[in-house]
Amino acid sequence: MSTLPLVVKLGGAALECSETLAKLFGALQKVQQQSRRSIVVVHGGGYLVDELLSKLSLESTKKNGLRVTPAEQIPVVTGALAGTANKMLQGEAIKAGLQTVGLALADGGLCKVEQLDPELGSVGKATPGSSELLQAILATHTLPIISSIGLTKEGEMMNVNADQAAVAVAGALDAELVLLSDVSGVLDGKGHLLENLNQQQADELIEGQVITDGMIVKVQAALQAASDLGRPIQVASWRYPEKLDQLFAGQNVGTLFLPQ
């Protein structure tokens, strides 16, 4: 088993399923106990944002798989992700017997964040910062659970795509990265799981519209992460909790994204 820290990105409907979260944090607790490996969870929570915006009669749109976040909506998005989603996940981790701390991307200067594109509003791009605070927390065998909300150097709140946030955290920590999502990995045109994928293959699948919408963001983030970190990045599903032990033990159960 690798001794490198492991960043696990959690997203999608997993946050809606208490049973899945219980098995996920149970598997993390087992790995932490058996190997003393440092593990960090980075999360989104789009469904909570959608629910809250709907209740407030606020419109939600996406552009190229990224949520458009007008400045007047960022306090609502921040509340849903850094507040409700973060504390909900902490609660599940505590139930599984883990010691946890809830963080956001700005804490301890972990990630530097700037506006990604004015057309997207308060949507940020995260790059690796200092892992000093995170290392200190991990030294106490505590599980950090980090929301994808960041702050610019001007102190403006930014909504960062959770896949890209996880990449930046892994970069700061020089960690291995697993992107857990609703899907098992990347499928070819016939619906078969691809064991590994490089940039050229991905470009062909995007051009052929086999990879579309939000999956494009996930694939590009994973390939960028593999390139930045100089090691393969895995995209796998949380839908098969029985495979989580294998996954956290370093086995490939999804699609492995290869560095250039």
PyMOL commands that set and color helices and strands:
alter all, ss='L'
color gray80, all
select helices_A, chain A and resi 12-16+18-35+46-55+71-95+107-109+118-120+132-138+162-173+199-207+213-229+241-248
alter helices_A, ss='H'
color red, helices_A
select strands_A, chain A and resi 6-10+39-43+62-63+66-67+100-103+111-115+123-128+143-147+149-151+157-160+176-181+196-197+233-237+255-257
alter strands_A, ss='S'
color yellow, strands_A
deselect
rebuild
show_as cartoon
